[in-house]
Amino acid sequence: MKKCEKCGTPQRNSHFRCVECGAILGKPLSEAEEERMEEQISDYIADRAERTETFYITRLDKIMIALDILGILASVLYLIFGPKNTDGQGICLFLILIFLLAGIDTAFPKIAWILEKWRVEMRYHVENLEPSDWYLITRKIINVVFPILAYMALLFVLVNT
Ligand SMILES: [Zn+2]
């Protein structure tokens, strides 16, 4: 295997010029280099294949999961060190539940889908249901909007108690 030094395209040893950019190619890669190149290619393909999955966890999802965990930690800290016997404690308990549910649903979207699928299949007697784009989009929005509202409520509690 050869690799174009100009554009990085891998190609056959028999090629003299790059099929992509036309640059003159150098010597074939060493065995170790070729192995590494093949690994990169299969990693790339695996990554692309994963992205076509309906429930692919995006970068935004990962950020939201981290924010949900932080929200739970902040609420727990408030419960431990904040003023006692206030409305703030009740609100914080409720917020922990919101962060927890949003976090679990973002990290394991299939759980909610299995429940929803089961509910719809029972009710309408259909089979092999696939999630609609509408279902997927509303779910994503909910999992972003609810933690943001929960953070605002947490801020409200911290300012007012
Ligand atoms: Zn090239």
Backbone and ligand atoms as CSV (ligand in chain L), in Angstrom:
chain,resi,resn,atom,element,x,y,z
A,1,MET,N,N,0.837,-1.196,0.000
A,1,MET,CA,C,0.000,0.000,0.000
A,1,MET,C,C,0.879,1.256,0.000
A,2,LYS,N,N,0.414,2.261,-0.754
A,2,LYS,CA,C,1.089,3.557,-0.740
A,2,LYS,C,C,0.168,4.596,-0.129
A,3,LYS,N,N,0.768,5.667,0.381
A,3,LYS,CA,C,-0.052,6.744,0.930
A,3,LYS,C,C,0.440,8.061,0.361
A,4,CYS,N,N,-0.473,8.827,-0.200
A,4,CYS,CA,C,-0.087,10.100,-0.792
A,4,CYS,C,C,0.393,11.059,0.285
A,5,GLU,N,N,1.564,11.630,0.112
A,5,GLU,CA,C,2.103,12.555,1.120
A,5,GLU,C,C,1.387,13.887,1.104
A,6,LYS,N,N,0.743,14.179,-0.036
A,6,LYS,CA,C,0.081,15.468,-0.168
A,6,LYS,C,C,-1.329,15.456,0.435
A,7,CYS,N,N,-2.129,14.430,0.074
A,7,CYS,CA,C,-3.523,14.438,0.532
A,7,CYS,C,C,-3.885,13.284,1.455
A,8,GLY,N,N,-2.962,12.328,1.650
A,8,GLY,CA,C,-3.204,11.248,2.615
A,8,GLY,C,C,-4.001,10.068,2.100
A,9,THR,N,N,-4.369,10.080,0.828
A,9,THR,CA,C,-5.180,8.976,0.299
A,9,THR,C,C,-4.362,7.682,0.185
A,10,PRO,N,N,-4.846,6.585,0.764
A,10,PRO,CA,C,-4.154,5.299,0.597
A,10,PRO,C,C,-4.492,4.690,-0.761
A,11,GLN,N,N,-3.549,4.021,-1.368
A,11,GLN,CA,C,-3.811,3.386,-2.665
A,11,GLN,C,C,-2.811,2.279,-2.985
A,12,ARG,N,N,-3.037,1.622,-4.123
A,12,ARG,CA,C,-2.235,0.467,-4.527
A,12,ARG,C,C,-0.765,0.835,-4.759
A,13,ASN,N,N,0.092,-0.188,-4.589
A,13,ASN,CA,C,1.520,-0.020,-4.861
A,13,ASN,C,C,1.784,0.269,-6.336
A,14,SER,N,N,0.924,-0.244,-7.219
A,14,SER,CA,C,1.149,-0.089,-8.656
A,14,SER,C,C,0.925,1.348,-9.129
A,15,HIS,N,N,0.273,2.175,-8.283
A,15,HIS,CA,C,0.031,3.557,-8.684
A,15,HIS,C,C,1.302,4.392,-8.634
A,16,PHE,N,N,1.461,5.219,-9.648
A,16,PHE,CA,C,2.619,6.126,-9.700
A,16,PHE,C,C,2.183,7.505,-9.224
A,17,ARG,N,N,0.983,7.912,-9.694
A,17,ARG,CA,C,0.433,9.184,-9.245
A,17,ARG,C,C,-0.782,8.937,-8.365
A,18,CYS,N,N,-1.052,9.889,-7.460
A,18,CYS,CA,C,-2.205,9.792,-6.562
A,18,CYS,C,C,-3.497,9.858,-7.365
A,19,VAL,N,N,-4.421,8.924,-7.059
A,19,VAL,CA,C,-5.703,8.913,-7.764
A,19,VAL,C,C,-6.560,10.128,-7.384
A,20,GLU,N,N,-6.253,10.703,-6.230
A,20,GLU,CA,C,-7.078,11.796,-5.713
A,20,GLU,C,C,-6.580,13.167,-6.184
A,21,CYS,N,N,-5.257,13.396,-5.987
A,21,CYS,CA,C,-4.764,14.751,-6.262
A,21,CYS,C,C,-3.696,14.800,-7.358
A,22,GLY,N,N,-3.265,13.644,-7.840
A,22,GLY,CA,C,-2.325,13.621,-8.949
A,22,GLY,C,C,-0.862,13.787,-8.583
A,23,ALA,N,N,-0.555,13.939,-7.281
A,23,ALA,CA,C,0.838,14.090,-6.853
A,23,ALA,C,C,1.596,12.780,-7.107
A,24,ILE,N,N,2.909,12.893,-7.340
A,24,ILE,CA,C,3.702,11.684,-7.551
A,24,ILE,C,C,3.898,10.987,-6.210
A,25,LEU,N,N,3.610,9.664,-6.183
A,25,LEU,CA,C,3.669,8.910,-4.931
A,25,LEU,C,C,5.090,8.420,-4.650
A,26,GLY,N,N,5.431,8.287,-3.375
A,26,GLY,CA,C,6.742,7.786,-2.967
A,26,GLY,C,C,6.766,6.267,-2.902
A,27,LYS,N,N,7.603,5.747,-2.039
A,27,LYS,CA,C,7.761,4.291,-1.897
A,27,LYS,C,C,6.549,3.701,-1.172
A,28,PRO,N,N,6.330,2.385,-1.341
A,28,PRO,CA,C,5.255,1.728,-0.580
A,28,PRO,C,C,5.521,1.825,0.929
A,29,LEU,N,N,4.471,1.739,1.724
A,29,LEU,CA,C,4.605,1.800,3.178
A,29,LEU,C,C,5.283,0.538,3.696
A,30,SER,N,N,5.953,0.647,4.844
A,30,SER,CA,C,6.536,-0.546,5.466
A,30,SER,C,C,5.385,-1.378,6.024
A,31,GLU,N,N,5.674,-2.618,6.419
A,31,GLU,CA,C,4.628,-3.517,6.901
A,31,GLU,C,C,3.925,-2.930,8.123
A,32,ALA,N,N,4.715,-2.354,9.044
A,32,ALA,CA,C,4.145,-1.783,10.267
A,32,ALA,C,C,3.244,-0.587,9.941
A,33,GLU,N,N,3.728,0.254,9.020
A,33,GLU,CA,C,2.951,1.435,8.626
A,33,GLU,C,C,1.637,1.011,7.961
A,34,GLU,N,N,1.753,-0.027,7.144
A,34,GLU,CA,C,0.577,-0.517,6.431
A,34,GLU,C,C,-0.454,-1.060,7.412
A,35,GLU,N,N,0.024,-1.762,8.430
A,35,GLU,CA,C,-0.864,-2.309,9.446
A,35,GLU,C,C,-1.603,-1.183,10.165
A,36,ARG,N,N,-0.863,-0.130,10.495
A,36,ARG,CA,C,-1.450,1.010,11.204
A,36,ARG,C,C,-2.510,1.701,10.332
A,37,MET,N,N,-2.159,1.798,9.041
A,37,MET,CA,C,-3.077,2.415,8.078
A,37,MET,C,C,-4.375,1.625,7.998
A,38,GLU,N,N,-4.245,0.298,7.957
A,38,GLU,CA,C,-5.431,-0.558,7.861
A,38,GLU,C,C,-6.292,-0.437,9.110
A,39,GLU,N,N,-5.630,-0.316,10.249
A,39,GLU,CA,C,-6.347,-0.140,11.507
A,39,GLU,C,C,-7.152,1.163,11.485
A,40,GLN,N,N,-6.498,2.227,11.010
A,40,GLN,CA,C,-7.174,3.532,10.928
A,40,GLN,C,C,-8.401,3.448,10.032
A,41,ILE,N,N,-8.233,2.747,8.915
A,41,ILE,CA,C,-9.350,2.634,7.977
A,41,ILE,C,C,-10.511,1.864,8.619
A,42,SER,N,N,-10.198,0.754,9.310
A,42,SER,CA,C,-11.305,-0.019,9.880
A,42,SER,C,C,-11.947,0.730,11.061
A,43,ASP,N,N,-11.147,1.514,11.813
A,43,ASP,CA,C,-11.711,2.352,12.882
A,43,ASP,C,C,-12.683,3.376,12.291
A,44,TYR,N,N,-12.263,3.950,11.183
A,44,TYR,CA,C,-13.086,4.970,10.518
A,44,TYR,C,C,-14.412,4.369,10.058
A,45,ILE,N,N,-14.321,3.188,9.453
A,45,ILE,CA,C,-15.544,2.529,8.969
A,45,ILE,C,C,-16.461,2.174,10.142
A,46,ALA,N,N,-15.862,1.653,11.224
A,46,ALA,CA,C,-16.660,1.273,12.395
A,46,ALA,C,C,-17.375,2.499,12.976
A,47,ASP,N,N,-16.654,3.622,13.026
A,47,ASP,CA,C,-17.226,4.861,13.560
A,47,ASP,C,C,-18.397,5.345,12.707
A,48,ARG,N,N,-18.202,5.308,11.375
A,48,ARG,CA,C,-19.281,5.732,10.467
A,48,ARG,C,C,-20.498,4.816,10.620
A,49,ALA,N,N,-20.230,3.509,10.727
A,49,ALA,CA,C,-21.333,2.545,10.848
A,49,ALA,C,C,-22.116,2.820,12.128
A,50,GLU,N,N,-21.397,3.146,13.211
A,50,GLU,CA,C,-22.036,3.418,14.496
A,50,GLU,C,C,-22.929,4.648,14.411
A,51,ARG,N,N,-22.494,5.643,13.647
A,51,ARG,CA,C,-23.263,6.878,13.521
A,51,ARG,C,C,-24.603,6.673,12.825
A,52,THR,N,N,-24.707,5.627,12.048
A,52,THR,CA,C,-25.983,5.379,11.374
A,52,THR,C,C,-26.979,4.715,12.323
A,53,GLU,N,N,-26.515,4.273,13.504
A,53,GLU,CA,C,-27.399,3.705,14.513
A,53,GLU,C,C,-28.422,4.742,14.950
A,54,THR,N,N,-29.645,4.300,15.143
A,54,THR,CA,C,-30.719,5.206,15.554
A,54,THR,C,C,-30.400,5.890,16.878
A,55,PHE,N,N,-29.827,5.127,17.812
A,55,PHE,CA,C,-29.607,5.673,19.149
A,55,PHE,C,C,-28.138,6.009,19.407
A,56,TYR,N,N,-27.487,6.508,18.383
A,56,TYR,CA,C,-26.085,6.910,18.526
A,56,TYR,C,C,-25.948,8.033,19.553
A,57,ILE,N,N,-24.991,7.902,20.484
A,57,ILE,CA,C,-24.778,8.924,21.506
A,57,ILE,C,C,-23.866,10.009,20.921
A,58,THR,N,N,-24.420,11.195,20.721
A,58,THR,CA,C,-23.657,12.274,20.095
A,58,THR,C,C,-22.792,12.988,21.134
A,59,ARG,N,N,-21.981,13.945,20.662
A,59,ARG,CA,C,-21.154,14.719,21.584
A,59,ARG,C,C,-22.032,15.561,22.524
A,60,LEU,N,N,-23.112,16.112,21.969
A,60,LEU,CA,C,-24.044,16.888,22.805
A,60,LEU,C,C,-24.616,16.005,23.912
A,61,ASP,N,N,-24.958,14.761,23.563
A,61,ASP,CA,C,-25.478,13.823,24.570
A,61,ASP,C,C,-24.475,13.646,25.702
A,62,LYS,N,N,-23.197,13.490,25.320
A,62,LYS,CA,C,-22.160,13.279,26.344
A,62,LYS,C,C,-22.045,14.498,27.257
A,63,ILE,N,N,-22.128,15.695,26.646
A,63,ILE,CA,C,-22.073,16.925,27.442
A,63,ILE,C,C,-23.263,16.970,28.407
A,64,MET,N,N,-24.456,16.623,27.904
A,64,MET,CA,C,-25.656,16.653,28.748
A,64,MET,C,C,-25.545,15.650,29.897
A,65,ILE,N,N,-24.984,14.472,29.622
A,65,ILE,CA,C,-24.814,13.464,30.681
A,65,ILE,C,C,-23.901,14.025,31.772
A,66,ALA,N,N,-22.807,14.678,31.362
A,66,ALA,CA,C,-21.875,15.283,32.329
A,66,ALA,C,C,-22.595,16.363,33.146
A,67,LEU,N,N,-23.408,17.185,32.480
A,67,LEU,CA,C,-24.147,18.248,33.183
A,67,LEU,C,C,-25.169,17.658,34.154
A,68,ASP,N,N,-25.803,16.552,33.762
A,68,ASP,CA,C,-26.766,15.891,34.653
A,68,ASP,C,C,-26.069,15.384,35.921
A,69,ILE,N,N,-24.880,14.795,35.726
A,69,ILE,CA,C,-24.128,14.281,36.876
A,69,ILE,C,C,-23.723,15.433,37.794
A,70,LEU,N,N,-23.241,16.539,37.172
A,70,LEU,CA,C,-22.868,17.724,37.958
A,70,LEU,C,C,-24.068,18.278,38.728
A,71,GLY,N,N,-25.228,18.283,38.073
A,71,GLY,CA,C,-26.450,18.773,38.704
A,71,GLY,C,C,-26.813,17.943,39.920
A,72,ILE,N,N,-26.670,16.616,39.783
A,72,ILE,CA,C,-26.963,15.720,40.915
A,72,ILE,C,C,-25.995,16.014,42.062
A,73,LEU,N,N,-24.700,16.153,41.737
A,73,LEU,CA,C,-23.689,16.427,42.764
A,73,LEU,C,C,-23.992,17.740,43.481
A,74,ALA,N,N,-24.308,18.790,42.706
A,74,ALA,CA,C,-24.589,20.101,43.288
A,74,ALA,C,C,-25.807,20.026,44.206
A,75,SER,N,N,-26.845,19.308,43.780
A,75,SER,CA,C,-28.059,19.182,44.590
A,75,SER,C,C,-27.785,18.415,45.880
A,76,VAL,N,N,-26.991,17.339,45.761
A,76,VAL,CA,C,-26.653,16.537,46.945
A,76,VAL,C,C,-25.843,17.386,47.925
A,77,LEU,N,N,-24.884,18.155,47.395
A,77,LEU,CA,C,-24.073,19.029,48.261
A,77,LEU,C,C,-24.957,20.040,48.987
A,78,TYR,N,N,-25.964,20.564,48.266
A,78,TYR,CA,C,-26.881,21.517,48.886
A,78,TYR,C,C,-27.649,20.839,50.021
A,79,LEU,N,N,-28.103,19.612,49.779
A,79,LEU,CA,C,-28.855,18.880,50.804
A,79,LEU,C,C,-28.002,18.644,52.048
A,80,ILE,N,N,-26.712,18.385,51.837
A,80,ILE,CA,C,-25.831,18.090,52.976
A,80,ILE,C,C,-25.415,19.367,53.710
A,81,PHE,N,N,-24.983,20.370,52.932
A,81,PHE,CA,C,-24.383,21.559,53.571
A,81,PHE,C,C,-25.296,22.789,53.595
A,82,GLY,N,N,-26.382,22.759,52.837
A,82,GLY,CA,C,-27.278,23.913,52.775
A,82,GLY,C,C,-28.118,24.042,54.036
A,83,PRO,N,N,-28.898,25.127,54.120
A,83,PRO,CA,C,-29.765,25.318,55.277
A,83,PRO,C,C,-30.818,24.204,55.374
A,84,LYS,N,N,-31.108,23.808,56.608
A,84,LYS,CA,C,-32.069,22.712,56.801
A,84,LYS,C,C,-33.483,23.268,56.943
A,85,ASN,N,N,-34.450,22.360,56.802
A,85,ASN,CA,C,-35.876,22.680,56.978
A,85,ASN,C,C,-36.353,23.848,56.108
A,86,THR,N,N,-35.950,23.835,54.853
A,86,THR,CA,C,-36.425,24.873,53.931
A,86,THR,C,C,-37.088,24.208,52.722
A,87,ASP,N,N,-37.782,25.023,51.939
A,87,ASP,CA,C,-38.376,24.523,50.692
A,87,ASP,C,C,-37.267,24.064,49.748
A,88,GLY,N,N,-36.099,24.711,49.883
A,88,GLY,CA,C,-34.973,24.392,49.007
A,88,GLY,C,C,-34.631,22.921,49.010
A,89,GLN,N,N,-34.759,22.265,50.167
A,89,GLN,CA,C,-34.428,20.837,50.258
A,89,GLN,C,C,-35.371,19.991,49.421
A,90,GLY,N,N,-36.663,20.312,49.512
A,90,GLY,CA,C,-37.659,19.583,48.711
A,90,GLY,C,C,-37.406,19.774,47.231
A,91,ILE,N,N,-37.129,21.028,46.856
A,91,ILE,CA,C,-36.862,21.330,45.439
A,91,ILE,C,C,-35.639,20.547,44.972
A,92,CYS,N,N,-34.584,20.519,45.807
A,92,CYS,CA,C,-33.356,19.808,45.429
A,92,CYS,C,C,-33.601,18.314,45.230
A,93,LEU,N,N,-34.417,17.723,46.084
A,93,LEU,CA,C,-34.746,16.297,45.921
A,93,LEU,C,C,-35.429,16.064,44.570
A,94,PHE,N,N,-36.338,16.976,44.245
A,94,PHE,CA,C,-37.057,16.886,42.971
A,94,PHE,C,C,-36.084,17.054,41.795
A,95,LEU,N,N,-35.137,18.014,41.948
A,95,LEU,CA,C,-34.160,18.266,40.876
A,95,LEU,C,C,-33.250,17.066,40.661
A,96,ILE,N,N,-32.880,16.387,41.765
A,96,ILE,CA,C,-32.042,15.184,41.637
A,96,ILE,C,C,-32.759,14.168,40.755
A,97,LEU,N,N,-34.069,14.025,40.977
A,97,LEU,CA,C,-34.875,13.095,40.184
A,97,LEU,C,C,-34.863,13.482,38.703
A,98,ILE,N,N,-35.020,14.798,38.438
A,98,ILE,CA,C,-35.016,15.281,37.043
A,98,ILE,C,C,-33.666,14.988,36.375
A,99,PHE,N,N,-32.564,15.372,37.059
A,99,PHE,CA,C,-31.215,15.143,36.506
A,99,PHE,C,C,-30.979,13.655,36.276
A,100,LEU,N,N,-31.424,12.846,37.237
A,100,LEU,CA,C,-31.213,11.397,37.161
A,100,LEU,C,C,-31.951,10.809,35.960
A,101,LEU,N,N,-33.239,11.168,35.822
A,101,LEU,CA,C,-34.036,10.635,34.710
A,101,LEU,C,C,-33.488,11.113,33.361
A,102,ALA,N,N,-33.152,12.413,33.273
A,102,ALA,CA,C,-32.615,12.964,32.026
A,102,ALA,C,C,-31.285,12.289,31.692
A,103,GLY,N,N,-30.441,12.110,32.712
A,103,GLY,CA,C,-29.122,11.490,32.512
A,103,GLY,C,C,-29.246,10.053,32.032
A,104,ILE,N,N,-30.133,9.289,32.696
A,104,ILE,CA,C,-30.319,7.878,32.318
A,104,ILE,C,C,-30.890,7.797,30.907
A,105,ASP,N,N,-31.862,8.660,30.618
A,105,ASP,CA,C,-32.489,8.598,29.293
A,105,ASP,C,C,-31.517,9.004,28.185
A,106,THR,N,N,-30.617,9.943,28.489
A,106,THR,CA,C,-29.634,10.359,27.487
A,106,THR,C,C,-28.584,9.264,27.273
A,107,ALA,N,N,-28.150,8.642,28.369
A,107,ALA,CA,C,-27.097,7.633,28.277
A,107,ALA,C,C,-27.630,6.307,27.743
A,108,PHE,N,N,-28.889,5.972,28.086
A,108,PHE,CA,C,-29.471,4.690,27.653
A,108,PHE,C,C,-30.817,4.931,26.969
A,109,PRO,N,N,-30.792,5.563,25.773
A,109,PRO,CA,C,-32.052,5.935,25.112
A,109,PRO,C,C,-32.924,4.730,24.753
A,110,LYS,N,N,-32.306,3.544,24.685
A,110,LYS,CA,C,-33.078,2.362,24.288
A,110,LYS,C,C,-34.085,1.952,25.352
A,111,ILE,N,N,-33.799,2.255,26.629
A,111,ILE,CA,C,-34.720,1.857,27.708
A,111,ILE,C,C,-36.094,2.486,27.470
A,112,ALA,N,N,-36.115,3.822,27.283
A,112,ALA,CA,C,-37.386,4.525,27.076
A,112,ALA,C,C,-38.051,4.038,25.789
A,113,TRP,N,N,-37.234,3.770,24.765
A,113,TRP,CA,C,-37.804,3.315,23.500
A,113,TRP,C,C,-38.467,1.943,23.645
A,114,ILE,N,N,-37.832,1.034,24.378
A,114,ILE,CA,C,-38.407,-0.304,24.586
A,114,ILE,C,C,-39.766,-0.180,25.287
A,115,LEU,N,N,-39.855,0.697,26.305
A,115,LEU,CA,C,-41.115,0.909,27.022
A,115,LEU,C,C,-42.180,1.499,26.098
A,116,GLU,N,N,-41.773,2.514,25.312
A,116,GLU,CA,C,-42.693,3.187,24.400
A,116,GLU,C,C,-43.196,2.215,23.326
A,117,LYS,N,N,-42.261,1.453,22.776
A,117,LYS,CA,C,-42.563,0.463,21.747
A,117,LYS,C,C,-43.573,-0.561,22.281
A,118,TRP,N,N,-43.300,-1.025,23.482
A,118,TRP,CA,C,-44.158,-2.013,24.125
A,118,TRP,C,C,-45.561,-1.448,24.321
A,119,ARG,N,N,-45.641,-0.197,24.777
A,119,ARG,CA,C,-46.921,0.468,25.023
A,119,ARG,C,C,-47.724,0.596,23.711
A,120,VAL,N,N,-47.051,1.088,22.665
A,120,VAL,CA,C,-47.741,1.305,21.389
A,120,VAL,C,C,-48.136,-0.028,20.748
A,121,GLU,N,N,-47.244,-1.013,20.826
A,121,GLU,CA,C,-47.536,-2.308,20.208
A,121,GLU,C,C,-48.721,-2.995,20.872
A,122,MET,N,N,-48.817,-2.848,22.210
A,122,MET,CA,C,-49.932,-3.427,22.951
A,122,MET,C,C,-51.226,-2.741,22.561
A,123,ARG,N,N,-51.160,-1.418,22.471
A,123,ARG,CA,C,-52.373,-0.630,22.277
A,123,ARG,C,C,-52.911,-0.730,20.849
A,124,TYR,N,N,-52.003,-0.667,19.890
A,124,TYR,CA,C,-52.463,-0.628,18.495
A,124,TYR,C,C,-52.233,-1.939,17.753
A,125,HIS,N,N,-51.736,-2.956,18.451
A,125,HIS,CA,C,-51.503,-4.274,17.857
A,125,HIS,C,C,-50.650,-4.190,16.586
A,126,VAL,N,N,-49.564,-3.459,16.667
A,126,VAL,CA,C,-48.634,-3.401,15.534
A,126,VAL,C,C,-47.349,-4.100,15.953
A,127,GLU,N,N,-46.511,-4.415,14.975
A,127,GLU,CA,C,-45.253,-5.097,15.275
A,127,GLU,C,C,-44.072,-4.406,14.611
A,128,ASN,N,N,-42.891,-4.742,15.118
A,128,ASN,CA,C,-41.639,-4.219,14.563
A,128,ASN,C,C,-41.640,-2.711,14.380
A,129,LEU,N,N,-42.063,-2.054,15.419
A,129,LEU,CA,C,-42.126,-0.596,15.385
A,129,LEU,C,C,-40.719,-0.007,15.371
A,130,GLU,N,N,-40.528,1.036,14.560
A,130,GLU,CA,C,-39.246,1.758,14.553
A,130,GLU,C,C,-39.504,3.161,15.081
A,131,PRO,N,N,-38.559,3.749,15.839
A,131,PRO,CA,C,-38.791,5.099,16.354
A,131,PRO,C,C,-38.893,6.113,15.214
A,132,SER,N,N,-39.882,7.001,15.294
A,132,SER,CA,C,-40.019,8.035,14.265
A,132,SER,C,C,-39.013,9.149,14.527
A,133,ASP,N,N,-38.749,9.960,13.513
A,133,ASP,CA,C,-37.852,11.107,13.700
A,133,ASP,C,C,-38.423,12.043,14.753
A,134,TRP,N,N,-39.751,12.175,14.745
A,134,TRP,CA,C,-40.434,13.036,15.713
A,134,TRP,C,C,-40.152,12.571,17.143
A,135,TYR,N,N,-40.261,11.249,17.361
A,135,TYR,CA,C,-39.986,10.670,18.677
A,135,TYR,C,C,-38.544,10.986,19.113
A,136,LEU,N,N,-37.603,10.758,18.180
A,136,LEU,CA,C,-36.182,10.937,18.515
A,136,LEU,C,C,-35.865,12.405,18.809
A,137,ILE,N,N,-36.439,13.309,17.995
A,137,ILE,CA,C,-36.135,14.733,18.163
A,137,ILE,C,C,-36.745,15.278,19.452
A,138,THR,N,N,-38.018,14.950,19.722
A,138,THR,CA,C,-38.635,15.461,20.969
A,138,THR,C,C,-37.878,14.958,22.179
A,139,ARG,N,N,-37.446,13.717,22.130
A,139,ARG,CA,C,-36.702,13.125,23.240
A,139,ARG,C,C,-35.393,13.899,23.477
A,140,LYS,N,N,-34.698,14.215,22.394
A,140,LYS,CA,C,-33.428,14.959,22.513
A,140,LYS,C,C,-33.697,16.334,23.106
A,141,ILE,N,N,-34.753,16.996,22.623
A,141,ILE,CA,C,-35.060,18.343,23.117
A,141,ILE,C,C,-35.397,18.290,24.613
A,142,ILE,N,N,-36.242,17.324,24.981
A,142,ILE,CA,C,-36.622,17.180,26.397
A,142,ILE,C,C,-35.377,17.000,27.268
A,143,ASN,N,N,-34.443,16.165,26.791
A,143,ASN,CA,C,-33.253,15.875,27.593
A,143,ASN,C,C,-32.261,17.031,27.663
A,144,VAL,N,N,-32.484,18.054,26.856
A,144,VAL,CA,C,-31.668,19.267,26.953
A,144,VAL,C,C,-32.425,20.329,27.761
A,145,VAL,N,N,-33.727,20.469,27.463
A,145,VAL,CA,C,-34.530,21.522,28.105
A,145,VAL,C,C,-34.699,21.270,29.607
A,146,PHE,N,N,-35.020,20.040,29.990
A,146,PHE,CA,C,-35.275,19.757,31.406
A,146,PHE,C,C,-34.060,20.014,32.303
A,147,PRO,N,N,-32.868,19.536,31.940
A,147,PRO,CA,C,-31.704,19.864,32.777
A,147,PRO,C,C,-31.450,21.375,32.853
A,148,ILE,N,N,-31.683,22.109,31.759
A,148,ILE,CA,C,-31.478,23.557,31.794
A,148,ILE,C,C,-32.457,24.191,32.785
A,149,LEU,N,N,-33.734,23.787,32.721
A,149,LEU,CA,C,-34.734,24.289,33.676
A,149,LEU,C,C,-34.338,23.913,35.098
A,150,ALA,N,N,-33.833,22.691,35.265
A,150,ALA,CA,C,-33.429,22.227,36.598
A,150,ALA,C,C,-32.264,23.070,37.125
A,151,TYR,N,N,-31.321,23.413,36.228
A,151,TYR,CA,C,-30.208,24.279,36.656
A,151,TYR,C,C,-30.712,25.652,37.075
A,152,MET,N,N,-31.708,26.175,36.341
A,152,MET,CA,C,-32.268,27.481,36.694
A,152,MET,C,C,-32.944,27.407,38.064
A,153,ALA,N,N,-33.666,26.316,38.311
A,153,ALA,CA,C,-34.322,26.130,39.608
A,153,ALA,C,C,-33.276,26.028,40.720
A,154,LEU,N,N,-32.182,25.319,40.428
A,154,LEU,CA,C,-31.107,25.158,41.418
A,154,LEU,C,C,-30.490,26.517,41.762
A,155,LEU,N,N,-30.277,27.309,40.726
A,155,LEU,CA,C,-29.733,28.658,40.920
A,155,LEU,C,C,-30.682,29.500,41.776
A,156,PHE,N,N,-31.956,29.378,41.484
A,156,PHE,CA,C,-33.003,30.079,42.226
A,156,PHE,C,C,-32.948,29.696,43.705
A,157,VAL,N,N,-32.802,28.398,43.976
A,157,VAL,CA,C,-32.724,27.901,45.366
A,157,VAL,C,C,-31.489,28.485,46.055
A,158,LEU,N,N,-30.338,28.447,45.351
A,158,LEU,CA,C,-29.085,28.923,45.947
A,158,LEU,C,C,-29.158,30.416,46.257
A,159,VAL,N,N,-29.775,31.190,45.393
A,159,VAL,CA,C,-29.860,32.637,45.582
A,159,VAL,C,C,-30.838,32.996,46.707
A,160,ASN,N,N,-31.908,32.228,46.802
A,160,ASN,CA,C,-32.988,32.613,47.723
A,160,ASN,C,C,-32.947,31.961,49.100
A,161,THR,N,N,-31.986,31.099,49.359
A,161,THR,CA,C,-31.952,30.492,50.713
A,161,THR,C,C,-30.581,30.703,51.350
L,1,ZN,ZN,ZN,-2.969,12.783,-3.158
